[in-house]
Amino acid sequence: MPKLPGKNESDAFAGQAHLNLPENTSVKSLKDGARQILATPDLDLKVTLAYYMANKWFKGALSISRGTAEKPMPERPGRPLKPQLLPPRNMPKRAIGGKNGKVALLHSLAHIELNAIDLTWDLIGRFTHVPMPRSYYDDFVRVGLEEAKHFTLIQDRLAKLGHTYGDLPAHDGLWQAAQSTGDDLTARLAIIPLVLEARGLDITPSMIDKAIASGDEDTASVLHVIYRDEKGHVAFGAKWFRFMCDRQRVRPEPCFHQLVRKHFKGLLKPPFNDRARSEAGLTPGFYRPLIKLT
């Protein structure tokens, strides 16, 4: 039986109040719980379910799936009425400096982490038909829990500034990046942890430095937690991407190049945090040949 992450491994189980669910909640399996997390537009319930599912999974109280009788994963995540979702090209320019700039940055990060919750639990629930070791689910349930924790930390920080998620518009590009990989686990692993999450390793250190320079130690502390956890998320992605490549008897780097060219729109933009990426198992041979992707 896998053990719960301990205090020295992760603080993701802090705040056991998150485990209080509505009385009519029924979760039949890990896949069923993942579907419910993805489907609900209630963001408090989404986070609570993520904590609940991780707690139940690490206690060994859930099966992976109950078979074909289970409802399929939804094609889009449940969302509240706000924020307004716009095409990326129509997003207003983010404010720079002062309280407005800080709120805009945190709101953008909250949107990223909300999508990360849904993308991770979709990764867990959508591919249960693919035979995978139980440790695969251990890793990504932990990721799904930590994404919920990140969203909560940012929401708390926004609240202290008199705002909440939904106050500003947001774009829909992150979920769109996952839609074309719905029938290919290897492709999903390439795009979500190894492209989108890896980008966080590149840009978060500079955000931490700017927060510290502006005297905002509270935001810097939140970003430190996110950066630490993201290293593990990319490492899990690299580990299981290589596993899938080994199973298919293909070389990981050329396979990654092919999948990114097929499923990811846009360029992989430098500068890269080569050290953090390499420590997570994502060496330069994966991403540097894609800088001039067209």
N, C-alpha and C positions, 0 to 999 in steps of 0.2 A: 504494500500500500504506500503510495507517495505521501510524504509528510508535508504539512503546511509550511510555507516559507517562514523561517524563524526571524526574530527581530534583527539579527545580524545580517540576514540575507535580504530582507525586504521589509519595508514598513507598510506594505499594501494591505495588511489585515488590521491596521489600526482603525479604531472607530467601529466597534461591533454593532453599533446602532444601525449600520447600513444593512444588517441582515433581517430587519423587520419588514416583512412583505404583507400585502393585503391578504386577508383570511382566505379568499377564494383562489389564491395562486396554487397551481398544480404544475409541477415539472416532472415529466416522465423520463427524461434522459438528457444527456449533455446536448444532443442535437436539438431537442425540444426547447431546452432553456436558451440555447443560442438563437433559435428562431424567435422566441419571445423577446429577447433583448433587442434583436434587430427590428422587430415589428412595432414595438411600442413607441408612440410619439411623446410619451411622458418621460422627460429627461431624468427626473428623480427616480422613477421606477426603473429606467434603463440602468442607472448606476447601481441601484439597490440589487437588481437582478444579477448584475455582474459580480458583486460581492457575494451574494447568496450562492451563485453557481460555483464560484471558485471554492468557497467554503465546503460545499457539498462534494465537489469533485475530489479535493485533496483529502477529504475524510473517507474516500472510497465508497460514497453513497449513491453514485450514479453510474449507469451503463453509458456507453458511447452513443448507442442508437437502439431503438426498438424495431428497426426494420422499415420496410417500404410503406407501412401503414401510417407513418408519421407525416404530418403536413410538410410540404416543401418549404424551403427558405424563400422569403419574399424577395422580389427583384429590386426593391428599393427600401431603404430604411424608413421607419416611422419618424416623422419630424413634427415639431410644434408649429403653430401658425407663424411664429417669428423665430429666426430672422427671415427677411426677404432673401430668396436665393436668386442670384444674378449670374449671367455668363461671366467668366473671368474678365473678358475684355470690357465689360460694362461696370466693373467695380470702381467706386470712387477712390481717388488717391488717398492713401492713408495719411492722417495727420502726423506731423513730425514735431517732437518736442512737447514738453509740458504735460499736463494731465490728460488732455485730449489724445495726444500721441500715445501715452501709456495705455489708455483705455482701448484705443484702436488696436494696438499690438496684442494686448491680452485677449480681446474679443476674437481676433484672428487666430490666436493660439487655441482658444476654447473651441472654435469651429474645427480646427485640425484634430484636436483630441477627441471631440465627439465623433468625427468620422473615423478616427482610429479605433474607437470602441466598436463601432458597427463593422468596420472592415475586418477586425480581428475575430469577432464572434461569427461573422459570415465565413471566414476562413475555417473556423472550427466546425460549423454546422453544415456547410455546403458540400464538403468533401468526405463525409463519413463513409461513402461507398468505396473510397480508396483505402486499401489495407495499409495501416500505419501503426508503428509501435505505440504503446500507451504513453511513452515518454514524449512523443510528438504532442499529444494533447496536454500533458503536464506543462510543457513549455509554453504553448499558446494560450492555455487558460490563464497562466500567470501573466502573459502579455495583456490579455483582455482585462484582467483585474487591474493591472497597473495603468492601463489607458483610462479606466474609470476613475482611478485615483487622481491621475493628472487633470482630468476634466474638473473634478471636485476642487482641487487645489486652485485652479485658475478661476473657477466660479467664486470661490471664497475671496480671492484677491480682488476680483471685479466688484464684489459686494462691498468691500471696504472702501472702494472708490465711488460708491453710489451707483453702480451699474450692474447689469446682468447680461448673460448671453441672450441675444435676440434684439438688443438695443440698436445694433448696426447691421447693415446688409452683409451677406456672405456669398461666396461662390460655390458652385456645385461640381467643380472640376475633380475633386478627390474621389468622389464616388464613381464618376464617369471613368476614371482610370482603372477601376476594378471590373467594370461591367463586361469587358471583352474577355476576361479571364475566368468567367463563371464555370467553364467546363474543363479547366486545365489547372490542376493544383501546382504543377511546376511553374507555369506562367504566373500564377497568383503569387507564389513565393518570390519570383523574380521582381515583380512590380511593386508589391506592397512593402515588405521589409527591406529589400535590397536597392530599391530606387527611392521610394517616398520616405521611408524611415531613415535611410542612410543620409538623405538630405538634411535631416535634423542634426546629424552629427557635424555637418559642415557649418551650419548657421547659428546653432545655439551658443557656442562659446562667445561669439561676438555680442550676442544679445545679453549674455551674463555680464560681460565687461561693460557694456553701455549702462546696464541697470546699476551696477556698482558705482560707475563714474557719476551717475546722476543722484547717488545717495539712496537708491531704492533697494535696500537690502532684502526686503520682503519678496519682491519680484525675483531678484537674483537667487534667493533660496529656492523658490519654486522651480526656476529654470535649472538649477543644479540637480534637483531630484529628477526632472524630466530627462536631462542629458545623461545622467547615470543609468537610468532605466533603458533609454534608447540604445545604449551600447549593447545591452543584453538582448534587446529585440532584434537588432541587426545580426547579432551572433546566432540567435535561434534561426533566423531566416537563412543565413549562410550554411548552417549545419544541415538543415532539412532540404535546402536546394541541392546541396551536394549529394545528400542521400538519394533524392529522386533521380539525379543524373547518374549515379552509380547503378541504380536499379534499371535505368534505361540504357546503360552502357554507352553514355555519351560524355564528352569532355565538358566540364562545367562552364568554363569561360566562353567557348564558342556557342554553347547552348544559351547562355545568358544574353550574349549579343543578339542572337536571332530572336529571342523572345521580346527583348526590349524594343528592337526595331519594329516588331510586329504589333506590340500592344501599348507602347508608350508614345504619346504625342509630344513632340518638342525635343529640346536638347538636354543633355546632362551638362549642367553648367558648373565650371570651376569658379572659385577655388574649392578644392576638396580637402577635407581633414584626413589626409592619408594615414596618419598615425592611428586615429580612432577607428577608421574603417578597417585597417589591417589588423588591429587588435581584435576586431569583431569577426575576422575571417574574410573580409571583403577586400582583397588585395587589388592593386592598381590594374592588373591585367583584366579585371572584370569591367571597369568603368571608363578607364582612360581611352580605349579605342572608340568609345561612343560619344566623345565630346563633339565631334563634327557630324553627328547623326543628322540626316535630313529626311 
